[in-house]
């Protein structure tokens, strides 16, 4: 989970957002208000931080770690 920043990064292509690196953390439980699919976040990016993903915190319940990217 982490805080959505509405800026694209090359390592998060093709999405128009990324998570603030220092905000990222693993979670076992989270509240429903921060759950959404990656495509839903992309499609409603202009609403992030309001009623949708309050505080811009995103906790996708279906997430899984695939690969760790080394620091540049």
Secondary structure, DSSP 8 states (H G I E B T S, - for coil): -EEEESS--GGGTT-S-EE-GGG----S---GGG---HHHHHHTGGGEETTEEETTEE--TT----------
